[in-house]
Amino acid sequence: MQHDLKTKGSVIVMKYDEYLNACLKFAKDTENWSWLDRSRWFTTNGGGDYEESCDNANGGIDVAWAYKMDPDKVRKYAPQEFMDRCVEFLDMALNDPSAANDFVKMAYELFA
């Protein structure tokens, strides 16, 4: 696996291991939380870490599913969660043909 971040213009391109690291960090950071505020976004920031925001303006990928999760379970489920996010981009493109090129381009730039 690669451990370097690439940029394409101003878009941060994330590799799977960076996504996994962000999920593992979120799981560890939340192990003592009493609850998760579902009105907030907990998403990757492109550097193997996550950030909390009110609107996901950074366009990161959701890590909230890993809330309080055991690291072995995070490693088990992260590949499918990552692929599910890829499928979401493709689904958006299929359901909105007028914006299909934009959605495919966003997915390519994020995951390439």
C-alpha positions as CSV (number, residue, x, y, z in Angstrom):
1,M,0.0,0.0,0.0
2,Q,1.1,3.5,-0.7
3,H,1.5,6.0,2.1
4,D,1.8,9.2,0.3
5,L,-0.8,11.8,-0.5
6,K,-1.1,13.0,-4.0
7,T,-2.8,16.1,-5.1
8,K,-4.6,16.8,-8.4
9,G,-5.0,20.5,-8.6
10,S,-6.5,21.5,-5.3
11,V,-8.2,18.1,-4.7
12,I,-6.6,15.8,-2.2
13,V,-6.5,12.2,-3.5
14,M,-6.8,9.6,-0.8
15,K,-5.6,6.0,-0.8
16,Y,-7.3,3.2,1.0
17,D,-4.8,3.0,3.8
18,E,-5.3,6.7,4.6
19,Y,-9.0,6.0,4.8
20,L,-8.4,3.0,7.1
21,N,-6.1,5.1,9.3
22,A,-8.7,7.8,9.7
23,C,-11.3,5.2,10.6
24,L,-9.0,3.5,13.2
25,K,-8.2,6.9,14.7
26,F,-11.9,7.8,14.9
27,A,-12.7,4.4,16.6
28,K,-9.9,4.9,19.2
29,D,-10.8,8.6,19.8
30,T,-14.4,7.7,20.4
31,E,-13.9,4.6,22.7
32,N,-14.8,6.7,25.8
33,W,-17.4,8.9,24.3
34,S,-20.9,8.5,25.8
35,W,-22.7,9.3,22.5
36,L,-22.2,10.4,18.9
37,D,-23.8,13.6,17.7
38,R,-25.4,12.5,14.5
39,S,-26.1,16.1,13.5
40,R,-22.3,16.5,13.0
41,W,-20.2,15.2,10.1
42,F,-17.1,13.0,11.0
43,T,-15.2,12.6,7.7
44,T,-11.7,12.1,6.4
45,N,-9.5,15.1,5.8
46,G,-7.1,13.5,3.3
47,G,-4.2,13.0,5.6
48,G,-5.0,9.7,7.3
49,D,-7.0,11.6,9.9
50,Y,-10.6,12.8,10.3
51,E,-12.3,16.0,11.2
52,E,-15.7,17.0,12.6
53,S,-17.8,19.7,10.9
54,C,-21.3,20.9,10.6
55,D,-21.5,20.5,6.8
56,N,-18.7,18.3,5.5
57,A,-17.5,21.3,3.4
58,N,-14.1,19.5,3.0
59,G,-15.9,16.7,1.0
60,G,-14.4,13.9,3.1
61,I,-15.6,10.3,3.4
62,D,-17.7,9.3,6.4
63,V,-15.9,7.6,9.3
64,A,-18.8,7.8,11.8
65,W,-19.6,4.1,11.2
66,A,-16.4,3.2,13.1
67,Y,-17.7,4.8,16.4
68,K,-16.3,3.0,19.4
69,M,-15.4,0.0,17.2
70,D,-12.8,-2.6,17.9
71,P,-9.7,-2.1,15.6
72,D,-10.0,-5.6,14.2
73,K,-13.7,-4.9,13.3
74,V,-12.7,-1.6,11.7
75,R,-10.1,-3.4,9.6
76,K,-12.7,-6.0,8.7
77,Y,-15.5,-3.6,7.6
78,A,-13.4,-0.7,6.2
79,P,-12.9,-2.2,2.7
80,Q,-16.6,-2.6,2.2
81,E,-17.4,0.9,3.6
82,F,-14.8,2.4,1.3
83,M,-16.3,0.6,-1.7
84,D,-19.8,1.6,-0.6
85,R,-18.7,5.3,-0.8
86,C,-17.5,4.6,-4.4
87,V,-20.8,3.1,-5.3
88,E,-22.6,6.1,-3.8
89,F,-20.8,8.4,-6.3
90,L,-21.7,6.1,-9.1
91,D,-25.3,6.0,-7.9
92,M,-25.5,9.8,-7.8
93,A,-24.3,9.8,-11.4
94,L,-26.8,7.3,-12.5
95,N,-29.7,9.0,-10.8
96,D,-28.8,12.5,-12.1
97,P,-27.7,12.1,-15.7
98,S,-27.3,15.9,-16.1
99,A,-24.6,15.9,-13.4
100,A,-23.2,12.5,-14.2
101,N,-19.9,13.8,-15.5
102,D,-19.4,15.9,-12.4
103,F,-20.1,13.0,-10.0
104,V,-17.8,10.6,-12.0
105,K,-15.1,13.3,-12.0
106,M,-15.4,13.8,-8.2
107,A,-15.2,10.1,-7.6
108,Y,-12.2,9.7,-9.9
109,E,-10.4,12.7,-8.3
110,L,-11.1,11.4,-4.8
111,F,-10.3,7.7,-5.3
112,A,-7.7,7.7,-8.1
